[in-house]
């Protein structure tokens, strides 16, 4: 009987970044939709949503880095 000696390892950093990216996408989409509902031009609404996505992701990565640094 052969046994598999590999173990499943969870990479928490990858999980945190994926969760942050998903949350940033939701923030960007909501911001773009709100701008569109307020009557801005479609291009400006898309740009605003993209800016919100980038800002939320950048702030989140900074917060994750700070939290990880405090934990070590």
N, C-alpha and C positions, 0 to 999 in steps of 0.2 A: 504494500500500500504506500503510495507516494503522498507526501504532505507538502503543502505549499508553505514556505517559510517567510513569505512576504506578509507584511501587516498593512492594514489600511491606516493611513495617516491623514488627519484633517489639517489642512493648511488654513489656519484662522485668518491670516493676513489676506489671502485671496478671497475668502468669504466676506470679510469686512469691506474690501474694495468693491466687490460685486454688489453688496447690499447698498453701499454708498452710491455707486453708479446708478442703480435702479431708483433710489430715492431722488437723486439729482435729476434723472429723466422725468420723474413725476413732477418735480418742482418746475422744471423748464416747460413741460407741457401745460401745466396749470397757468403759469405766467403768460405763455403765448395765447392761451384761450381767453384769459381775462383781458389781455390787451386787444384781442380781436373783438371781443364782446363790447369793449368800450369804444369801438369804432376806429381804431387806428388802421393804417394801411396794412395789407397782408405781409408785405416785406418787412415792415417795422415790427409787426407782431412776431414774426419768425425770428428776427434779430434779437428782440427782447427776450424771447424764450430761450434762445441759444445762449445769450449772455447770462440769464438766470441759471441755466444748467451748468455753465462753466464756473460761475461764481459759487454755486452750491457745492460743486465737486471740489473746487479749490479750498473752500473753507472747511469742508468735511475732511479732506486729506490732511490739512493743517491740524485740525482737532485730533484726528486719529494719531498722527505723529506725536503730538504733544502728550496725549494720554499714554501712548506706548512708552515714551521716554520717561514719564513719571513713574510708570510701573516697574521699570528696570532699575 
